[in-house]
Amino acid sequence: MRNSRKLRMLRNKAAQRQRGRCHYCLEPMWDEDQTAFGKRFSLSSGETLRYRCTAEHLLEKGKGGADDERNIVAACRHCNRTRHRAKRPKDPASYAKYVQSRMGKGRWHPDRLDRQPDP
């Protein structure tokens, strides 16, 4: 199985386990239908990009992390990118606490998607 196909399969399994929510911020994510997600939450196509489902390696590949079910979770694009852009990325548990703290202060995503009604 090609690596990208395997990673996609692992990401999809993780997203199912997590009920379509980001491992860190717990917000809903989209994988296939960006337009429907945008309509559901009244977001522009640009705003929806931050909620795209990505495969997140809990232990980075560069530090020996493998492409396997125990090491892959689903994370929104914003959380995944922000974690790995740091000079010294936090470990997954510390990062989740950091994100949740920022979410509680309204300083992570522009809006909480859960608070918006479903059509």
Phi and psi in radians as a Rosetta constraint file:
Dihedral C 1 N 2 CA 2 C 2 CIRCULARHARMONIC -1.116 0.35
Dihedral N 2 CA 2 C 2 N 3 CIRCULARHARMONIC 2.622 0.35
Dihedral C 2 N 3 CA 3 C 3 CIRCULARHARMONIC -1.019 0.35
Dihedral N 3 CA 3 C 3 N 4 CIRCULARHARMONIC -0.783 0.35
Dihedral C 3 N 4 CA 4 C 4 CIRCULARHARMONIC -1.159 0.35
Dihedral N 4 CA 4 C 4 N 5 CIRCULARHARMONIC -0.624 0.35
Dihedral C 4 N 5 CA 5 C 5 CIRCULARHARMONIC -1.185 0.35
Dihedral N 5 CA 5 C 5 N 6 CIRCULARHARMONIC -0.716 0.35
Dihedral C 5 N 6 CA 6 C 6 CIRCULARHARMONIC -1.130 0.35
Dihedral N 6 CA 6 C 6 N 7 CIRCULARHARMONIC -0.771 0.35
Dihedral C 6 N 7 CA 7 C 7 CIRCULARHARMONIC -1.114 0.35
Dihedral N 7 CA 7 C 7 N 8 CIRCULARHARMONIC -0.690 0.35
Dihedral C 7 N 8 CA 8 C 8 CIRCULARHARMONIC -1.087 0.35
Dihedral N 8 CA 8 C 8 N 9 CIRCULARHARMONIC -0.745 0.35
Dihedral C 8 N 9 CA 9 C 9 CIRCULARHARMONIC -1.111 0.35
Dihedral N 9 CA 9 C 9 N 10 CIRCULARHARMONIC -0.756 0.35
Dihedral C 9 N 10 CA 10 C 10 CIRCULARHARMONIC -1.157 0.35
Dihedral N 10 CA 10 C 10 N 11 CIRCULARHARMONIC -0.686 0.35
Dihedral C 10 N 11 CA 11 C 11 CIRCULARHARMONIC -1.085 0.35
Dihedral N 11 CA 11 C 11 N 12 CIRCULARHARMONIC -0.795 0.35
Dihedral C 11 N 12 CA 12 C 12 CIRCULARHARMONIC -1.091 0.35
Dihedral N 12 CA 12 C 12 N 13 CIRCULARHARMONIC -0.731 0.35
Dihedral C 12 N 13 CA 13 C 13 CIRCULARHARMONIC -1.086 0.35
Dihedral N 13 CA 13 C 13 N 14 CIRCULARHARMONIC -0.769 0.35
Dihedral C 13 N 14 CA 14 C 14 CIRCULARHARMONIC -1.102 0.35
Dihedral N 14 CA 14 C 14 N 15 CIRCULARHARMONIC -0.757 0.35
Dihedral C 14 N 15 CA 15 C 15 CIRCULARHARMONIC -1.082 0.35
Dihedral N 15 CA 15 C 15 N 16 CIRCULARHARMONIC -0.677 0.35
Dihedral C 15 N 16 CA 16 C 16 CIRCULARHARMONIC -1.133 0.35
Dihedral N 16 CA 16 C 16 N 17 CIRCULARHARMONIC -0.778 0.35
Dihedral C 16 N 17 CA 17 C 17 CIRCULARHARMONIC -1.044 0.35
Dihedral N 17 CA 17 C 17 N 18 CIRCULARHARMONIC -0.632 0.35
Dihedral C 17 N 18 CA 18 C 18 CIRCULARHARMONIC -1.588 0.35
Dihedral N 18 CA 18 C 18 N 19 CIRCULARHARMONIC 0.123 0.35
Dihedral C 18 N 19 CA 19 C 19 CIRCULARHARMONIC 0.975 0.35
Dihedral N 19 CA 19 C 19 N 20 CIRCULARHARMONIC 0.685 0.35
Dihedral C 19 N 20 CA 20 C 20 CIRCULARHARMONIC 1.302 0.35
Dihedral N 20 CA 20 C 20 N 21 CIRCULARHARMONIC 0.299 0.35
Dihedral C 20 N 21 CA 21 C 21 CIRCULARHARMONIC -1.994 0.35
Dihedral N 21 CA 21 C 21 N 22 CIRCULARHARMONIC 2.582 0.35
Dihedral C 21 N 22 CA 22 C 22 CIRCULARHARMONIC -1.111 0.35
Dihedral N 22 CA 22 C 22 N 23 CIRCULARHARMONIC 2.425 0.35
Dihedral C 22 N 23 CA 23 C 23 CIRCULARHARMONIC -1.043 0.35
Dihedral N 23 CA 23 C 23 N 24 CIRCULARHARMONIC -0.561 0.35
Dihedral C 23 N 24 CA 24 C 24 CIRCULARHARMONIC -1.705 0.35
Dihedral N 24 CA 24 C 24 N 25 CIRCULARHARMONIC -0.942 0.35
Dihedral C 24 N 25 CA 25 C 25 CIRCULARHARMONIC -1.626 0.35
Dihedral N 25 CA 25 C 25 N 26 CIRCULARHARMONIC -0.239 0.35
Dihedral C 25 N 26 CA 26 C 26 CIRCULARHARMONIC 1.182 0.35
Dihedral N 26 CA 26 C 26 N 27 CIRCULARHARMONIC 0.238 0.35
Dihedral C 26 N 27 CA 27 C 27 CIRCULARHARMONIC -1.429 0.35
Dihedral N 27 CA 27 C 27 N 28 CIRCULARHARMONIC 2.722 0.35
Dihedral C 27 N 28 CA 28 C 28 CIRCULARHARMONIC -1.103 0.35
Dihedral N 28 CA 28 C 28 N 29 CIRCULARHARMONIC 2.661 0.35
Dihedral C 28 N 29 CA 29 C 29 CIRCULARHARMONIC -2.264 0.35
Dihedral N 29 CA 29 C 29 N 30 CIRCULARHARMONIC 2.848 0.35
Dihedral C 29 N 30 CA 30 C 30 CIRCULARHARMONIC -2.110 0.35
Dihedral N 30 CA 30 C 30 N 31 CIRCULARHARMONIC 2.672 0.35
Dihedral C 30 N 31 CA 31 C 31 CIRCULARHARMONIC -2.185 0.35
Dihedral N 31 CA 31 C 31 N 32 CIRCULARHARMONIC -0.774 0.35
Dihedral C 31 N 32 CA 32 C 32 CIRCULARHARMONIC -1.899 0.35
Dihedral N 32 CA 32 C 32 N 33 CIRCULARHARMONIC -0.716 0.35
Dihedral C 32 N 33 CA 33 C 33 CIRCULARHARMONIC -2.045 0.35
Dihedral N 33 CA 33 C 33 N 34 CIRCULARHARMONIC 1.480 0.35
Dihedral C 33 N 34 CA 34 C 34 CIRCULARHARMONIC -1.062 0.35
Dihedral N 34 CA 34 C 34 N 35 CIRCULARHARMONIC -0.695 0.35
Dihedral C 34 N 35 CA 35 C 35 CIRCULARHARMONIC -1.120 0.35
Dihedral N 35 CA 35 C 35 N 36 CIRCULARHARMONIC -0.803 0.35
Dihedral C 35 N 36 CA 36 C 36 CIRCULARHARMONIC -1.103 0.35
Dihedral N 36 CA 36 C 36 N 37 CIRCULARHARMONIC -0.714 0.35
Dihedral C 36 N 37 CA 37 C 37 CIRCULARHARMONIC -1.078 0.35
Dihedral N 37 CA 37 C 37 N 38 CIRCULARHARMONIC -0.786 0.35
Dihedral C 37 N 38 CA 38 C 38 CIRCULARHARMONIC -1.066 0.35
Dihedral N 38 CA 38 C 38 N 39 CIRCULARHARMONIC -0.736 0.35
Dihedral C 38 N 39 CA 39 C 39 CIRCULARHARMONIC -1.154 0.35
Dihedral N 39 CA 39 C 39 N 40 CIRCULARHARMONIC -0.751 0.35
Dihedral C 39 N 40 CA 40 C 40 CIRCULARHARMONIC -1.027 0.35
Dihedral N 40 CA 40 C 40 N 41 CIRCULARHARMONIC -0.672 0.35
Dihedral C 40 N 41 CA 41 C 41 CIRCULARHARMONIC -1.936 0.35
Dihedral N 41 CA 41 C 41 N 42 CIRCULARHARMONIC 0.204 0.35
Dihedral C 41 N 42 CA 42 C 42 CIRCULARHARMONIC 0.959 0.35
Dihedral N 42 CA 42 C 42 N 43 CIRCULARHARMONIC 0.900 0.35
Dihedral C 42 N 43 CA 43 C 43 CIRCULARHARMONIC -2.007 0.35
Dihedral N 43 CA 43 C 43 N 44 CIRCULARHARMONIC 2.598 0.35
Dihedral C 43 N 44 CA 44 C 44 CIRCULARHARMONIC -1.291 0.35
Dihedral N 44 CA 44 C 44 N 45 CIRCULARHARMONIC 2.910 0.35
Dihedral C 44 N 45 CA 45 C 45 CIRCULARHARMONIC -1.088 0.35
Dihedral N 45 CA 45 C 45 N 46 CIRCULARHARMONIC -0.609 0.35
Dihedral C 45 N 46 CA 46 C 46 CIRCULARHARMONIC -1.159 0.35
Dihedral N 46 CA 46 C 46 N 47 CIRCULARHARMONIC -0.706 0.35
Dihedral C 46 N 47 CA 47 C 47 CIRCULARHARMONIC -1.186 0.35
Dihedral N 47 CA 47 C 47 N 48 CIRCULARHARMONIC -0.550 0.35
Dihedral C 47 N 48 CA 48 C 48 CIRCULARHARMONIC -1.214 0.35
Dihedral N 48 CA 48 C 48 N 49 CIRCULARHARMONIC -0.427 0.35
Dihedral C 48 N 49 CA 49 C 49 CIRCULARHARMONIC -1.020 0.35
Dihedral N 49 CA 49 C 49 N 50 CIRCULARHARMONIC -0.620 0.35
Dihedral C 49 N 50 CA 50 C 50 CIRCULARHARMONIC -1.146 0.35
Dihedral N 50 CA 50 C 50 N 51 CIRCULARHARMONIC -0.346 0.35
Dihedral C 50 N 51 CA 51 C 51 CIRCULARHARMONIC -1.740 0.35
Dihedral N 51 CA 51 C 51 N 52 CIRCULARHARMONIC 0.153 0.35
Dihedral C 51 N 52 CA 52 C 52 CIRCULARHARMONIC -1.146 0.35
Dihedral N 52 CA 52 C 52 N 53 CIRCULARHARMONIC 2.388 0.35
Dihedral C 52 N 53 CA 53 C 53 CIRCULARHARMONIC -1.269 0.35
Dihedral N 53 CA 53 C 53 N 54 CIRCULARHARMONIC 2.224 0.35
Dihedral C 53 N 54 CA 54 C 54 CIRCULARHARMONIC -2.219 0.35
Dihedral N 54 CA 54 C 54 N 55 CIRCULARHARMONIC 2.807 0.35
Dihedral C 54 N 55 CA 55 C 55 CIRCULARHARMONIC -1.523 0.35
Dihedral N 55 CA 55 C 55 N 56 CIRCULARHARMONIC 2.203 0.35
Dihedral C 55 N 56 CA 56 C 56 CIRCULARHARMONIC -1.985 0.35
Dihedral N 56 CA 56 C 56 N 57 CIRCULARHARMONIC 2.147 0.35
Dihedral C 56 N 57 CA 57 C 57 CIRCULARHARMONIC -1.440 0.35
Dihedral N 57 CA 57 C 57 N 58 CIRCULARHARMONIC 2.086 0.35
Dihedral C 57 N 58 CA 58 C 58 CIRCULARHARMONIC -1.101 0.35
Dihedral N 58 CA 58 C 58 N 59 CIRCULARHARMONIC -0.787 0.35
Dihedral C 58 N 59 CA 59 C 59 CIRCULARHARMONIC -1.860 0.35
Dihedral N 59 CA 59 C 59 N 60 CIRCULARHARMONIC 2.064 0.35
Dihedral C 59 N 60 CA 60 C 60 CIRCULARHARMONIC -0.957 0.35
Dihedral N 60 CA 60 C 60 N 61 CIRCULARHARMONIC 2.554 0.35
Dihedral C 60 N 61 CA 61 C 61 CIRCULARHARMONIC -1.036 0.35
Dihedral N 61 CA 61 C 61 N 62 CIRCULARHARMONIC -0.655 0.35
Dihedral C 61 N 62 CA 62 C 62 CIRCULARHARMONIC -1.133 0.35
Dihedral N 62 CA 62 C 62 N 63 CIRCULARHARMONIC -0.299 0.35
Dihedral C 62 N 63 CA 63 C 63 CIRCULARHARMONIC -1.899 0.35
Dihedral N 63 CA 63 C 63 N 64 CIRCULARHARMONIC 0.305 0.35
Dihedral C 63 N 64 CA 64 C 64 CIRCULARHARMONIC 1.731 0.35
Dihedral N 64 CA 64 C 64 N 65 CIRCULARHARMONIC 0.083 0.35
Dihedral C 64 N 65 CA 65 C 65 CIRCULARHARMONIC -1.205 0.35
Dihedral N 65 CA 65 C 65 N 66 CIRCULARHARMONIC 2.416 0.35
Dihedral C 65 N 66 CA 66 C 66 CIRCULARHARMONIC -1.767 0.35
Dihedral N 66 CA 66 C 66 N 67 CIRCULARHARMONIC 2.808 0.35
Dihedral C 66 N 67 CA 67 C 67 CIRCULARHARMONIC -1.505 0.35
Dihedral N 67 CA 67 C 67 N 68 CIRCULARHARMONIC 1.369 0.35
Dihedral C 67 N 68 CA 68 C 68 CIRCULARHARMONIC -2.496 0.35
Dihedral N 68 CA 68 C 68 N 69 CIRCULARHARMONIC 2.907 0.35
Dihedral C 68 N 69 CA 69 C 69 CIRCULARHARMONIC -1.000 0.35
Dihedral N 69 CA 69 C 69 N 70 CIRCULARHARMONIC -0.589 0.35
Dihedral C 69 N 70 CA 70 C 70 CIRCULARHARMONIC -1.282 0.35
Dihedral N 70 CA 70 C 70 N 71 CIRCULARHARMONIC -0.358 0.35
Dihedral C 70 N 71 CA 71 C 71 CIRCULARHARMONIC -1.879 0.35
Dihedral N 71 CA 71 C 71 N 72 CIRCULARHARMONIC -0.119 0.35
Dihedral C 71 N 72 CA 72 C 72 CIRCULARHARMONIC -1.944 0.35
Dihedral N 72 CA 72 C 72 N 73 CIRCULARHARMONIC 2.242 0.35
Dihedral C 72 N 73 CA 73 C 73 CIRCULARHARMONIC -2.179 0.35
Dihedral N 73 CA 73 C 73 N 74 CIRCULARHARMONIC 2.913 0.35
Dihedral C 73 N 74 CA 74 C 74 CIRCULARHARMONIC -1.699 0.35
Dihedral N 74 CA 74 C 74 N 75 CIRCULARHARMONIC 2.290 0.35
Dihedral C 74 N 75 CA 75 C 75 CIRCULARHARMONIC -2.387 0.35
Dihedral N 75 CA 75 C 75 N 76 CIRCULARHARMONIC 2.571 0.35
Dihedral C 75 N 76 CA 76 C 76 CIRCULARHARMONIC -1.157 0.35
Dihedral N 76 CA 76 C 76 N 77 CIRCULARHARMONIC 2.714 0.35
Dihedral C 76 N 77 CA 77 C 77 CIRCULARHARMONIC -0.973 0.35
Dihedral N 77 CA 77 C 77 N 78 CIRCULARHARMONIC -0.712 0.35
Dihedral C 77 N 78 CA 78 C 78 CIRCULARHARMONIC -1.101 0.35
Dihedral N 78 CA 78 C 78 N 79 CIRCULARHARMONIC -0.849 0.35
Dihedral C 78 N 79 CA 79 C 79 CIRCULARHARMONIC -1.114 0.35
Dihedral N 79 CA 79 C 79 N 80 CIRCULARHARMONIC -0.769 0.35
Dihedral C 79 N 80 CA 80 C 80 CIRCULARHARMONIC -1.066 0.35
Dihedral N 80 CA 80 C 80 N 81 CIRCULARHARMONIC -0.895 0.35
Dihedral C 80 N 81 CA 81 C 81 CIRCULARHARMONIC -1.121 0.35
Dihedral N 81 CA 81 C 81 N 82 CIRCULARHARMONIC -0.740 0.35
Dihedral C 81 N 82 CA 82 C 82 CIRCULARHARMONIC -1.137 0.35
Dihedral N 82 CA 82 C 82 N 83 CIRCULARHARMONIC -0.691 0.35
Dihedral C 82 N 83 CA 83 C 83 CIRCULARHARMONIC -1.066 0.35
Dihedral N 83 CA 83 C 83 N 84 CIRCULARHARMONIC -0.781 0.35
Dihedral C 83 N 84 CA 84 C 84 CIRCULARHARMONIC -1.506 0.35
Dihedral N 84 CA 84 C 84 N 85 CIRCULARHARMONIC -0.146 0.35
Dihedral C 84 N 85 CA 85 C 85 CIRCULARHARMONIC -1.451 0.35
Dihedral N 85 CA 85 C 85 N 86 CIRCULARHARMONIC -0.259 0.35
Dihedral C 85 N 86 CA 86 C 86 CIRCULARHARMONIC -1.172 0.35
Dihedral N 86 CA 86 C 86 N 87 CIRCULARHARMONIC 2.561 0.35
Dihedral C 86 N 87 CA 87 C 87 CIRCULARHARMONIC -1.055 0.35
Dihedral N 87 CA 87 C 87 N 88 CIRCULARHARMONIC -0.696 0.35
Dihedral C 87 N 88 CA 88 C 88 CIRCULARHARMONIC -2.226 0.35
Dihedral N 88 CA 88 C 88 N 89 CIRCULARHARMONIC 1.538 0.35
Dihedral C 88 N 89 CA 89 C 89 CIRCULARHARMONIC -0.995 0.35
Dihedral N 89 CA 89 C 89 N 90 CIRCULARHARMONIC 2.412 0.35
Dihedral C 89 N 90 CA 90 C 90 CIRCULARHARMONIC -1.234 0.35
Dihedral N 90 CA 90 C 90 N 91 CIRCULARHARMONIC 2.711 0.35
Dihedral C 90 N 91 CA 91 C 91 CIRCULARHARMONIC -1.167 0.35
Dihedral N 91 CA 91 C 91 N 92 CIRCULARHARMONIC 2.778 0.35
Dihedral C 91 N 92 CA 92 C 92 CIRCULARHARMONIC -0.947 0.35
Dihedral N 92 CA 92 C 92 N 93 CIRCULARHARMONIC -0.745 0.35
Dihedral C 92 N 93 CA 93 C 93 CIRCULARHARMONIC -1.169 0.35
Dihedral N 93 CA 93 C 93 N 94 CIRCULARHARMONIC -0.759 0.35
Dihedral C 93 N 94 CA 94 C 94 CIRCULARHARMONIC -1.148 0.35
Dihedral N 94 CA 94 C 94 N 95 CIRCULARHARMONIC -0.678 0.35
Dihedral C 94 N 95 CA 95 C 95 CIRCULARHARMONIC -1.149 0.35
Dihedral N 95 CA 95 C 95 N 96 CIRCULARHARMONIC -0.719 0.35
Dihedral C 95 N 96 CA 96 C 96 CIRCULARHARMONIC -1.061 0.35
Dihedral N 96 CA 96 C 96 N 97 CIRCULARHARMONIC -0.736 0.35
Dihedral C 96 N 97 CA 97 C 97 CIRCULARHARMONIC -1.113 0.35
Dihedral N 97 CA 97 C 97 N 98 CIRCULARHARMONIC -0.731 0.35
Dihedral C 97 N 98 CA 98 C 98 CIRCULARHARMONIC -1.063 0.35
Dihedral N 98 CA 98 C 98 N 99 CIRCULARHARMONIC -0.839 0.35
Dihedral C 98 N 99 CA 99 C 99 CIRCULARHARMONIC -1.082 0.35
Dihedral N 99 CA 99 C 99 N 100 CIRCULARHARMONIC -0.796 0.35
Dihedral C 99 N 100 CA 100 C 100 CIRCULARHARMONIC -1.103 0.35
Dihedral N 100 CA 100 C 100 N 101 CIRCULARHARMONIC -0.627 0.35
Dihedral C 100 N 101 CA 101 C 101 CIRCULARHARMONIC -1.116 0.35
Dihedral N 101 CA 101 C 101 N 102 CIRCULARHARMONIC -0.788 0.35
Dihedral C 101 N 102 CA 102 C 102 CIRCULARHARMONIC -1.137 0.35
Dihedral N 102 CA 102 C 102 N 103 CIRCULARHARMONIC -0.678 0.35
Dihedral C 102 N 103 CA 103 C 103 CIRCULARHARMONIC -1.068 0.35
Dihedral N 103 CA 103 C 103 N 104 CIRCULARHARMONIC -0.751 0.35
Dihedral C 103 N 104 CA 104 C 104 CIRCULARHARMONIC -1.071 0.35
Dihedral N 104 CA 104 C 104 N 105 CIRCULARHARMONIC -0.458 0.35
Dihedral C 104 N 105 CA 105 C 105 CIRCULARHARMONIC -1.667 0.35
Dihedral N 105 CA 105 C 105 N 106 CIRCULARHARMONIC 0.022 0.35
Dihedral C 105 N 106 CA 106 C 106 CIRCULARHARMONIC 1.224 0.35
Dihedral N 106 CA 106 C 106 N 107 CIRCULARHARMONIC 0.532 0.35
Dihedral C 106 N 107 CA 107 C 107 CIRCULARHARMONIC -2.150 0.35
Dihedral N 107 CA 107 C 107 N 108 CIRCULARHARMONIC 0.665 0.35
Dihedral C 107 N 108 CA 108 C 108 CIRCULARHARMONIC -2.231 0.35
Dihedral N 108 CA 108 C 108 N 109 CIRCULARHARMONIC -1.236 0.35
Dihedral C 108 N 109 CA 109 C 109 CIRCULARHARMONIC -1.727 0.35
Dihedral N 109 CA 109 C 109 N 110 CIRCULARHARMONIC 2.670 0.35
Dihedral C 109 N 110 CA 110 C 110 CIRCULARHARMONIC -1.029 0.35
Dihedral N 110 CA 110 C 110 N 111 CIRCULARHARMONIC -0.687 0.35
Dihedral C 110 N 111 CA 111 C 111 CIRCULARHARMONIC -2.427 0.35
Dihedral N 111 CA 111 C 111 N 112 CIRCULARHARMONIC 2.656 0.35
Dihedral C 111 N 112 CA 112 C 112 CIRCULARHARMONIC -1.451 0.35
Dihedral N 112 CA 112 C 112 N 113 CIRCULARHARMONIC 2.049 0.35
Dihedral C 112 N 113 CA 113 C 113 CIRCULARHARMONIC -1.162 0.35
Dihedral N 113 CA 113 C 113 N 114 CIRCULARHARMONIC -0.579 0.35
Dihedral C 113 N 114 CA 114 C 114 CIRCULARHARMONIC -1.072 0.35
Dihedral N 114 CA 114 C 114 N 115 CIRCULARHARMONIC -0.477 0.35
Dihedral C 114 N 115 CA 115 C 115 CIRCULARHARMONIC -1.413 0.35
Dihedral N 115 CA 115 C 115 N 116 CIRCULARHARMONIC -0.153 0.35
Dihedral C 115 N 116 CA 116 C 116 CIRCULARHARMONIC -1.607 0.35
Dihedral N 116 CA 116 C 116 N 117 CIRCULARHARMONIC 2.359 0.35
Dihedral C 116 N 117 CA 117 C 117 CIRCULARHARMONIC -1.185 0.35
Dihedral N 117 CA 117 C 117 N 118 CIRCULARHARMONIC 2.576 0.35
Dihedral C 117 N 118 CA 118 C 118 CIRCULARHARMONIC -1.338 0.35
Dihedral N 118 CA 118 C 118 N 119 CIRCULARHARMONIC 2.508 0.35
